[in-house]
Amino acid sequence: MKHTIIRLALLSSFLTPIFHVRASTNGDNLLGVGAASRTLGGVGVASPPDAIGALSANPAALSFLPEGKKSETDLSFTFFLPHVSARVGSLTADSAGKTYVIPSLAVAGPLGTDGPWTYGFSVYGVSGLGVDYRGTAIDTTLAPTPYPLVAGGRTELQILEVTPAVAYRFSPEWSAGLALHVDSGRLELGSGGKHGASLGAQPGLSFKASAQLTLGLTYVSPQAITYKGVTDFDGNGTADNLKLESPPQVKFGVGYHLIPGRLLVATDVQWVNWGGAQGYQDFDWRDSWVFGLGVQFDAIPEKLVLRAGYSFGNNPVKAHNGWDGTGAPANVTNVQGKLVNNYYYETFRIIGFPAIVEHHVGLGLSYRFNGRASLEAGYTHAFRNTITERGTNLLGAPVTLSSSLSEDSFELGFKYRF
């Protein structure tokens, strides 16, 4: 196991530069990690489908993995295709389209023979969003002034998470787990990407009430990263810092085998405290409730597994109306001690960070070649949602701001048990 963890630690340093996310699902949090979890609507707090699903959803669930007496390696890739567009007054534009690859890797297994401890180690992309309107109709000035039409025309946030974890099964029914979260973040606001890091933790509990019913509960601590000199918010010629805090979360899950060993129904409820997180609070995000439902069916026992999932999370970005964006000194918003003109504050919120999708569906399958190796595939879709608000621009003219977002992703994974 020692050599496995060392190899994964080295691999995490390799994955860091290739992780790249443009947008995401629930706020800027990805909908589940790994091919199986994403196609189950992101559920996994009580009954995760695999090791990567447990490490990202609830470390205590490592004790109750489907084949918990075996060690497991999961490698998964999400091929992510966001579709983002914006409108500023009469001008419309599509953000540059591209497919982004999000890797995830995990290893987990028992410590010793028939002991109470289970270990896990994972590296995965956990969060991200952004737009790129360079060269489009809104990448222009607010004529007749020389000032840009929008703030936030080029944005990008990406966070990679390294998670070592342990779980202790202190009775046949109960397990407790703890994961450490080491986050590496990069924020780009049009003047070059800035990097930062943070440390957090995720304790969890899992209760196997019966052979068919499992419950899970976990808490994710907040993690703040300060991106230094990322952009000039107040226009004084000096690049300012911005602190963004991954919000605290509370997750509860239920897993029930309607047909023991064949048909699993799982659901998660998650509270995300965007409204209390630094950075997101400054840009007036609200708390989000996320509900997930997943169904997994062993169509051919020990060979073919089918999955389907649905998730809903309310849009955390509040719409404002009636704001005055003229250049008067009073028409400003305080962002971490910097006074930002209301018009640019609103274009930054609505055009630059439209993390607004709410409804998601997924379909997937896994095929086991032998007793050890499995191939997983799937597809998830986030339905288009639009946010619109109205105010006045720098010149005092009425203006409408609007952003729309939908997402597609294709999942591909490989699992090996040993």
C-alpha positions as CSV (number, residue, x, y, z in Angstrom):
1,M,0.0,0.0,0.0
2,K,2.9,2.4,0.8
3,H,4.2,2.2,-2.7
4,T,0.7,2.7,-4.2
5,I,0.2,5.9,-2.2
6,I,3.6,7.2,-3.2
7,R,2.8,6.6,-6.9
8,L,-0.5,8.4,-6.6
9,A,1.1,11.3,-4.9
10,L,3.5,11.6,-7.8
11,L,0.6,11.2,-10.3
12,S,-1.3,14.0,-8.6
13,S,1.5,16.4,-9.5
14,F,1.2,15.2,-13.1
15,L,-2.5,15.6,-13.2
16,T,-2.5,19.2,-11.9
17,P,-1.4,20.9,-15.1
18,I,-3.8,19.0,-17.3
19,F,-7.0,19.5,-15.3
20,H,-9.1,22.2,-16.9
21,V,-12.7,23.0,-16.3
22,R,-14.8,25.8,-18.0
23,A,-18.1,25.5,-16.2
24,S,-19.7,23.0,-13.8
25,T,-23.0,21.9,-12.5
26,N,-24.2,22.7,-8.9
27,G,-22.8,26.2,-8.6
28,D,-19.1,25.6,-9.5
29,N,-19.1,22.2,-7.9
30,L,-19.0,19.2,-10.2
31,L,-21.9,16.8,-10.1
32,G,-20.2,13.8,-8.6
33,V,-16.8,12.4,-9.2
34,G,-16.1,9.5,-11.5
35,A,-18.1,7.9,-14.3
36,A,-20.4,5.8,-12.0
37,S,-21.3,8.6,-9.5
38,R,-22.0,11.2,-12.2
39,T,-24.4,9.0,-14.1
40,L,-26.2,8.3,-10.8
41,G,-27.0,11.9,-10.3
42,G,-24.0,12.5,-8.2
43,V,-25.3,10.4,-5.3
44,G,-22.9,8.4,-3.0
45,V,-23.1,9.6,0.6
46,A,-24.7,6.3,1.7
47,S,-24.1,3.8,-1.1
48,P,-21.3,4.9,-3.4
49,P,-20.8,2.7,-6.5
50,D,-17.0,2.7,-6.1
51,A,-13.9,4.0,-4.3
52,I,-13.8,7.3,-6.1
53,G,-17.5,7.9,-5.3
54,A,-16.9,7.2,-1.6
55,L,-13.8,9.4,-1.3
56,S,-15.6,12.3,-2.9
57,A,-18.9,11.9,-1.2
58,N,-18.4,10.3,2.3
59,P,-15.1,8.8,3.5
60,A,-17.0,6.6,6.1
61,A,-18.6,4.7,3.2
62,L,-15.2,3.2,2.3
63,S,-16.1,0.6,5.0
64,F,-19.2,-0.6,3.1
65,L,-18.0,-0.7,-0.5
66,P,-19.7,-3.4,-2.6
67,E,-16.5,-5.5,-2.6
68,G,-14.9,-4.0,0.6
69,K,-12.5,-6.9,1.2
70,K,-10.7,-6.2,-2.1
71,S,-8.5,-3.3,-2.9
72,E,-9.6,-1.2,-5.8
73,T,-8.2,1.3,-8.3
74,D,-10.5,3.7,-10.2
75,L,-9.4,5.8,-13.2
76,S,-12.0,8.0,-14.8
77,F,-12.2,10.8,-17.4
78,T,-15.1,13.3,-17.9
79,F,-15.1,14.9,-21.3
80,F,-16.9,18.1,-20.5
81,L,-18.8,20.3,-23.1
82,P,-20.3,23.5,-21.7
83,H,-22.5,25.7,-23.9
84,V,-22.5,29.3,-22.7
85,S,-24.0,32.4,-24.3
86,A,-24.5,36.0,-23.3
87,R,-26.5,39.1,-24.2
88,V,-25.7,42.7,-23.3
89,G,-28.4,45.0,-24.6
90,S,-28.8,44.2,-28.3
91,L,-25.4,42.4,-28.6
92,T,-25.2,38.6,-28.3
93,A,-22.3,36.2,-28.2
94,D,-21.3,32.6,-27.6
95,S,-18.4,31.7,-25.3
96,A,-15.6,29.9,-27.0
97,G,-16.6,26.2,-27.2
98,K,-14.2,23.4,-26.3
99,T,-14.1,20.0,-24.8
100,Y,-12.4,19.9,-21.4
101,V,-11.0,16.7,-19.9
102,I,-11.4,16.2,-16.1
103,P,-9.5,13.3,-14.7
104,S,-10.1,11.4,-11.5
105,L,-8.0,8.7,-9.9
106,A,-8.5,6.7,-6.7
107,V,-7.1,3.7,-4.8
108,A,-8.8,2.1,-1.7
109,G,-8.7,-1.1,0.2
110,P,-8.6,-2.8,3.6
111,L,-5.7,-2.3,6.0
112,G,-4.7,-5.8,7.0
113,T,-6.8,-8.9,6.9
114,D,-10.4,-8.6,8.2
115,G,-9.4,-5.5,10.2
116,P,-11.6,-2.5,10.9
117,W,-9.6,0.0,8.9
118,T,-9.9,1.0,5.3
119,Y,-7.7,3.4,3.5
120,G,-8.3,5.6,0.4
121,F,-6.3,8.1,-1.7
122,S,-7.7,10.1,-4.6
123,V,-6.9,12.9,-7.0
124,Y,-9.7,14.6,-8.9
125,G,-11.0,17.8,-10.4
126,V,-13.7,19.1,-8.0
127,S,-14.7,22.6,-9.1
128,G,-14.5,25.1,-11.9
129,L,-16.3,27.6,-14.1
130,G,-15.6,30.3,-16.6
131,V,-16.2,32.0,-20.0
132,D,-14.2,33.3,-22.9
133,Y,-15.9,36.0,-25.0
134,R,-12.7,37.3,-26.6
135,G,-13.2,38.3,-30.2
136,T,-17.0,38.2,-30.0
137,A,-19.6,41.0,-30.3
138,I,-19.4,41.8,-26.6
139,D,-15.6,42.1,-26.6
140,T,-15.8,45.8,-27.4
141,T,-16.1,49.2,-25.8
142,L,-19.1,51.0,-24.4
143,A,-19.2,53.6,-27.1
144,P,-18.6,56.5,-27.2
145,T,-16.4,55.9,-24.1
146,P,-13.1,54.0,-24.3
147,Y,-14.2,51.7,-21.4
148,P,-14.9,47.9,-22.0
149,L,-18.5,46.8,-22.5
150,V,-18.3,44.2,-19.8
151,A,-16.2,43.0,-16.9
152,G,-15.7,39.3,-16.8
153,G,-15.4,38.6,-20.5
154,R,-12.5,36.2,-19.8
155,T,-12.7,34.1,-16.6
156,E,-11.6,30.7,-15.5
157,L,-11.6,28.9,-12.1
158,Q,-10.2,25.4,-11.7
159,I,-9.6,23.4,-8.5
160,L,-7.8,20.1,-8.2
161,E,-8.3,18.1,-5.0
162,V,-5.9,15.5,-3.4
163,T,-7.7,13.4,-0.8
164,P,-6.1,10.9,1.6
165,A,-8.7,9.2,3.8
166,V,-9.3,6.5,6.4
167,A,-12.4,4.8,7.6
168,Y,-12.9,2.8,10.8
169,R,-15.7,0.2,11.1
170,F,-16.2,0.1,14.9
171,S,-19.2,-2.3,14.7
172,P,-20.9,-4.3,12.0
173,E,-23.4,-1.5,11.5
174,W,-21.3,1.7,12.1
175,S,-18.4,3.3,10.4
176,A,-16.6,6.7,10.8
177,G,-14.3,8.2,8.3
178,L,-12.1,11.2,7.8
179,A,-10.7,12.7,4.6
180,L,-8.2,15.6,4.2
181,H,-8.7,17.9,1.3
182,V,-5.6,19.5,-0.2
183,D,-6.8,21.9,-2.9
184,S,-4.8,23.5,-5.6
185,G,-6.6,26.4,-7.4
186,R,-6.1,28.6,-10.4
187,L,-8.1,31.8,-11.1
188,E,-7.9,33.7,-14.4
189,L,-9.7,37.1,-14.8
190,G,-8.2,38.3,-18.0
191,S,-4.7,39.2,-16.9
192,G,-3.0,35.8,-16.4
193,G,-3.8,32.9,-14.1
194,K,-3.0,33.1,-10.4
195,H,-2.5,30.1,-8.2
196,G,-3.2,29.3,-4.5
197,A,-3.8,26.3,-2.2
198,S,-5.8,25.4,0.9
199,L,-6.4,22.6,3.3
200,G,-9.7,21.3,4.6
201,A,-11.3,18.2,6.1
202,Q,-14.4,16.0,5.6
203,P,-15.6,13.8,8.5
204,G,-18.4,11.3,7.9
205,L,-20.6,8.6,9.4
206,S,-22.1,5.6,7.8
207,F,-24.8,3.3,9.3
208,K,-25.8,0.0,7.8
209,A,-29.2,-0.4,9.3
210,S,-29.8,-3.7,7.6
211,A,-28.6,-5.8,4.7
212,Q,-30.7,-3.6,2.4
213,L,-30.6,-0.1,4.0
214,T,-27.6,2.2,4.5
215,L,-27.6,5.8,5.8
216,G,-24.8,8.3,5.5
217,L,-24.0,11.8,6.9
218,T,-20.9,14.0,6.2
219,Y,-19.7,17.5,6.6
220,V,-17.2,19.3,4.2
221,S,-15.3,22.2,5.8
222,P,-14.8,25.5,4.0
223,Q,-11.5,26.1,2.2
224,A,-10.4,29.6,1.3
225,I,-7.8,30.4,-1.4
226,T,-6.4,34.0,-1.9
227,Y,-5.5,34.7,-5.5
228,K,-3.0,37.5,-5.4
229,G,-3.0,40.3,-8.0
230,V,-5.7,38.6,-10.0
231,T,-7.4,41.8,-11.4
232,D,-7.9,45.5,-10.9
233,F,-11.3,45.7,-9.3
234,D,-11.4,49.5,-8.5
235,G,-9.6,50.7,-11.6
236,N,-6.7,52.4,-9.7
237,G,-4.0,50.7,-11.8
238,T,-3.1,48.1,-9.1
239,A,-4.0,44.5,-9.4
240,D,-6.1,43.4,-6.4
241,N,-6.4,40.1,-4.5
242,L,-9.5,38.0,-4.4
243,K,-10.3,35.4,-1.7
244,L,-12.6,32.6,-2.9
245,E,-13.8,30.1,-0.3
246,S,-15.1,26.7,-1.2
247,P,-18.3,26.7,0.9
248,P,-19.1,24.4,3.9
249,Q,-21.5,21.6,2.9
250,V,-23.6,19.1,4.8
251,K,-24.7,15.9,3.0
252,F,-27.2,13.2,3.9
253,G,-27.8,10.0,1.9
254,V,-29.9,6.9,1.9
255,G,-29.3,3.7,-0.1
256,Y,-31.8,0.9,-0.3
257,H,-31.5,-2.4,-2.2
258,L,-35.0,-3.1,-3.5
259,I,-33.6,-6.4,-4.8
260,P,-30.7,-7.5,-2.6
261,G,-27.5,-7.6,-4.7
262,R,-29.4,-6.5,-7.9
263,L,-31.4,-3.3,-7.6
264,L,-30.1,-0.2,-5.7
265,V,-32.0,3.1,-5.2
266,A,-30.0,5.9,-3.6
267,T,-30.8,9.5,-2.8
268,D,-28.7,12.4,-1.4
269,V,-29.7,15.8,0.0
270,Q,-27.0,18.4,0.2
271,W,-26.8,21.9,1.6
272,V,-24.2,24.2,0.2
273,N,-23.5,27.5,2.1
274,W,-22.6,29.7,-0.9
275,G,-24.2,32.7,0.8
276,G,-21.7,32.5,3.7
277,A,-18.6,31.8,1.6
278,Q,-16.0,34.5,1.0
279,G,-16.0,35.7,-2.6
280,Y,-19.3,34.1,-3.5
281,Q,-20.9,36.1,-0.7
282,D,-19.3,39.3,-2.2
283,F,-21.0,38.5,-5.5
284,D,-24.3,37.8,-3.9
285,W,-24.7,34.0,-4.3
286,R,-27.4,32.3,-2.3
287,D,-27.3,29.0,-0.4
288,S,-28.2,26.0,-2.6
289,W,-30.1,22.7,-1.8
290,V,-29.1,19.8,-4.1
291,F,-31.2,16.7,-4.4
292,G,-30.0,13.6,-6.2
293,L,-31.6,10.3,-7.1
294,G,-29.8,7.3,-8.6
295,V,-30.8,3.8,-9.7
296,Q,-28.4,1.0,-10.3
297,F,-29.4,-2.4,-11.7
298,D,-27.2,-5.5,-12.1
299,A,-28.8,-6.6,-15.4
300,I,-26.4,-9.5,-15.7
301,P,-25.0,-10.4,-12.3
302,E,-21.2,-10.0,-12.1
303,K,-21.1,-8.8,-15.7
304,L,-23.3,-5.8,-16.7
305,V,-24.5,-2.9,-14.5
306,L,-26.9,-0.2,-15.7
307,R,-27.3,3.2,-14.1
308,A,-29.5,6.2,-14.3
309,G,-29.7,9.4,-12.2
310,Y,-31.3,12.8,-11.8
311,S,-30.2,15.8,-9.8
312,F,-31.7,19.2,-9.0
313,G,-29.8,22.1,-7.4
314,N,-31.2,25.6,-7.3
315,N,-29.3,28.3,-9.1
316,P,-27.2,30.1,-6.5
317,V,-26.7,33.3,-8.5
318,K,-29.2,36.0,-7.5
319,A,-30.7,38.2,-10.2
320,H,-30.7,41.9,-9.5
321,N,-32.9,44.5,-11.1
322,G,-33.0,48.3,-11.0
323,W,-29.4,48.9,-10.2
324,D,-27.8,52.3,-11.2
325,G,-24.6,51.7,-13.1
326,T,-23.8,55.3,-14.0
327,G,-20.3,56.6,-13.2
328,A,-21.3,58.6,-10.1
329,P,-19.1,57.9,-7.0
330,A,-22.1,56.6,-5.1
331,N,-23.0,53.8,-7.6
332,V,-20.5,51.3,-6.4
333,T,-20.4,47.9,-4.6
334,N,-17.8,46.9,-2.0
335,V,-15.9,43.8,-3.0
336,Q,-13.5,42.8,-0.3
337,G,-12.6,46.4,0.4
338,K,-12.5,47.5,-3.2
339,L,-15.3,49.8,-4.6
340,V,-16.5,48.5,-8.0
341,N,-18.9,50.4,-10.3
342,N,-22.3,48.8,-10.2
343,Y,-22.5,48.2,-13.9
344,Y,-19.2,46.3,-14.0
345,Y,-20.0,44.5,-10.8
346,E,-23.2,43.2,-12.5
347,T,-21.6,42.2,-15.8
348,F,-18.9,40.4,-13.8
349,R,-21.5,38.4,-11.9
350,I,-23.8,37.6,-14.8
351,I,-21.6,37.4,-17.8
352,G,-18.3,36.2,-16.2
353,F,-19.6,33.5,-13.8
354,P,-23.0,32.1,-15.0
355,A,-23.1,29.0,-12.8
356,I,-26.8,28.7,-13.1
357,V,-27.9,25.2,-14.4
358,E,-30.3,23.3,-12.1
359,H,-31.6,20.1,-13.7
360,H,-29.3,17.2,-14.6
361,V,-29.9,13.6,-15.9
362,G,-27.4,10.8,-16.5
363,L,-27.2,7.3,-18.0
364,G,-24.4,4.9,-17.7
365,L,-23.2,1.3,-17.6
366,S,-20.3,-0.8,-16.5
367,Y,-19.1,-4.1,-18.0
368,R,-16.9,-6.5,-16.1
369,F,-14.5,-8.4,-18.3
370,N,-13.4,-10.8,-15.5
371,G,-13.3,-10.9,-11.7
372,R,-11.1,-7.9,-11.6
373,A,-11.4,-5.5,-14.5
374,S,-14.4,-3.3,-15.5
375,L,-15.0,-0.7,-18.1
376,E,-17.5,2.1,-17.4
377,A,-19.2,4.6,-19.7
378,G,-21.9,7.2,-19.4
379,Y,-23.5,10.5,-20.4
380,T,-24.8,13.4,-18.4
381,H,-26.7,16.4,-19.4
382,A,-27.5,19.7,-17.6
383,F,-30.6,21.4,-19.1
384,R,-30.2,25.0,-20.3
385,N,-31.0,27.7,-17.8
386,T,-31.0,31.5,-18.3
387,I,-30.5,34.4,-15.9
388,T,-31.6,37.9,-16.9
389,E,-31.4,41.3,-15.1
390,R,-31.9,45.0,-15.9
391,G,-30.3,48.3,-14.8
392,T,-28.5,51.2,-16.3
393,N,-25.0,51.3,-17.8
394,L,-22.2,53.8,-17.3
395,L,-23.9,56.3,-19.6
396,G,-27.3,56.0,-17.8
397,A,-28.9,54.1,-20.6
398,P,-31.2,51.1,-19.8
399,V,-29.4,47.8,-20.3
400,T,-30.4,44.1,-20.1
401,L,-27.8,41.5,-19.1
402,S,-28.4,37.8,-19.8
403,S,-26.5,34.6,-19.7
404,S,-27.5,31.0,-20.6
405,L,-25.8,27.8,-19.8
406,S,-26.3,24.1,-20.6
407,E,-23.8,21.2,-20.3
408,D,-23.0,17.8,-21.8
409,S,-20.4,15.4,-20.6
410,F,-19.3,11.9,-21.6
411,E,-17.9,9.6,-18.9
412,L,-15.3,6.9,-19.4
413,G,-13.8,4.9,-16.6
414,F,-11.7,1.8,-15.8
415,K,-11.8,-0.2,-12.5
416,Y,-9.5,-2.9,-11.3
417,R,-9.8,-4.9,-8.2
418,F,-6.9,-6.8,-6.6
